[in-house]
């Protein structure tokens, strides 16, 4: 969470000097949200478990 706050804070400091700062803040929040969704996904957990137990590039059932 500290890394997220750091990234958003750094981008927020650019709002006075950059027209694209708000887009950057939006992108950071979106990226972190997508990561949180992926981390809590049972399907992703199953895929990671499967990948750890089977050879690389093996299809996930």
trRosetta pair geometry for C-beta under 8 A, 3 or more apart (Angstrom, degrees):
i j d omega theta_ij theta_ji phi_ij phi_ji
1 4 5.5 -50 -154 33 40 115
1 5 6.4 40 150 -18 69 103
2 5 5.7 -53 -149 38 34 111
2 6 6.2 38 151 -23 65 106
3 6 5.5 -52 -147 35 32 115
3 7 6.4 32 155 -19 65 105
4 7 5.9 -56 -149 35 29 109
4 8 6.4 21 157 -11 65 108
4 28 7.6 140 -151 160 70 106
4 32 5.2 73 -118 -118 117 153
5 8 6.0 -59 -144 42 29 106
5 9 5.9 31 157 -21 65 112
6 9 5.8 -58 -144 37 25 112
6 10 6.3 25 158 -19 63 107
7 10 6.0 -56 -149 35 27 110
7 11 6.5 22 155 -13 63 108
7 28 5.0 180 133 -151 119 137
7 32 7.9 166 66 -52 142 125
8 11 5.8 -59 -149 41 32 109
8 12 6.1 36 152 -26 67 107
8 25 6.0 68 -141 -137 78 88
8 28 5.7 -178 -80 108 71 144
8 29 7.1 59 -96 -64 116 85
9 12 5.6 -52 -144 33 30 114
9 13 6.7 37 155 -25 62 100
10 13 5.9 -49 -157 24 32 114
10 14 7.4 30 147 -18 58 103
11 14 5.7 -57 -164 29 41 114
11 15 7.8 64 142 -47 63 83
11 21 5.8 150 174 -165 76 81
11 24 4.5 -158 -142 113 123 114
11 25 4.7 167 121 -74 134 74
11 28 5.9 -152 -14 -11 155 145
12 15 5.8 -21 -167 -16 47 116
12 21 7.2 107 -117 167 21 121
12 25 6.4 69 -71 -91 69 128
13 16 7.7 -48 172 20 45 98
14 17 5.7 -82 -159 57 59 93
14 18 4.4 -9 164 26 104 122
14 21 3.9 -179 100 -105 97 121
14 24 6.9 17 68 50 141 147
15 18 7.1 -68 -103 56 18 77
15 21 4.3 -148 -85 99 53 149
15 22 6.6 67 -116 -55 98 78
15 25 7.9 5 -73 -30 106 133
17 21 7.6 94 62 -47 63 133
18 21 4.4 117 80 -42 103 94
18 24 7.7 24 109 0 138 132
20 23 4.9 -52 -167 41 69 118
20 24 6.0 76 135 -27 82 98
21 24 5.4 -54 -151 34 35 115
21 25 6.4 37 151 -20 68 101
22 25 5.5 -46 -146 34 37 113
22 26 6.3 41 152 -19 64 104
23 26 5.6 -52 -148 38 32 114
23 27 6.3 35 151 -21 65 106
24 27 5.6 -53 -147 36 31 112
24 28 6.4 33 154 -21 65 103
25 28 5.8 -52 -148 33 31 112
25 29 6.4 27 155 -14 64 106
26 29 6.0 -57 -148 39 29 108
26 30 6.2 30 154 -20 65 110
27 30 5.6 -55 -144 38 30 113
27 31 6.2 32 156 -22 65 106
28 31 5.8 -55 -148 34 28 111
28 32 6.4 22 157 -13 64 108
29 32 6.0 -59 -147 40 30 107
29 33 6.1 32 154 -21 65 109
30 33 5.7 -57 -147 36 28 112
30 34 6.3 28 156 -18 65 106
31 34 5.9 -55 -148 36 28 110
31 35 6.4 29 153 -19 63 106
32 35 5.6 -52 -148 35 33 114
32 36 6.4 36 153 -21 65 104
33 36 5.7 -54 -150 34 32 112
33 37 6.5 33 152 -18 65 104
34 37 5.7 -52 -148 35 33 112
34 38 6.3 33 154 -19 65 106
35 38 5.7 -56 -148 38 31 111
35 39 6.2 33 154 -23 65 106
36 39 5.7 -52 -145 33 30 112
36 40 6.5 11 161 -3 63 110
37 40 6.4 -72 -150 46 26 98
37 41 6.4 44 151 -48 64 104
38 41 5.5 -43 -149 6 32 122
38 44 5.3 106 -173 -75 71 168
39 44 7.4 -82 -96 90 13 146
41 44 3.9 76 80 8 113 107
41 45 6.6 -177 95 -10 60 81
42 45 5.5 -53 -147 36 36 114
42 46 6.3 37 154 -20 67 104
43 46 5.8 -54 -150 36 31 111
43 47 6.4 30 152 -18 65 106
44 47 5.6 -54 -146 37 34 112
44 48 6.2 33 155 -19 67 105
45 48 5.9 -54 -146 37 29 109
45 49 6.3 30 154 -18 63 107
46 49 5.7 -55 -147 38 30 112
46 50 6.1 31 154 -20 65 108
46 60 7.7 106 121 -166 94 125
47 50 5.6 -53 -144 38 30 112
47 51 6.2 32 156 -21 65 106
47 60 5.3 -26 -120 -112 85 154
48 51 5.7 -52 -145 36 29 112
48 52 6.5 30 155 -20 62 107
49 52 5.9 -60 -154 35 29 111
49 53 6.5 12 155 -8 64 113
50 53 6.0 -71 -150 44 30 103
50 54 5.8 -12 167 13 71 119
50 58 7.8 -131 151 91 98 112
50 60 5.3 103 98 -123 156 91
50 61 7.5 -157 -132 18 148 83
51 54 6.6 -74 -127 53 23 87
51 56 7.7 41 -162 -110 89 53
51 58 7.7 170 -116 53 55 96
51 60 7.6 -38 -57 -80 81 105
54 58 4.2 -90 139 56 123 154
55 58 4.9 107 66 -41 75 114
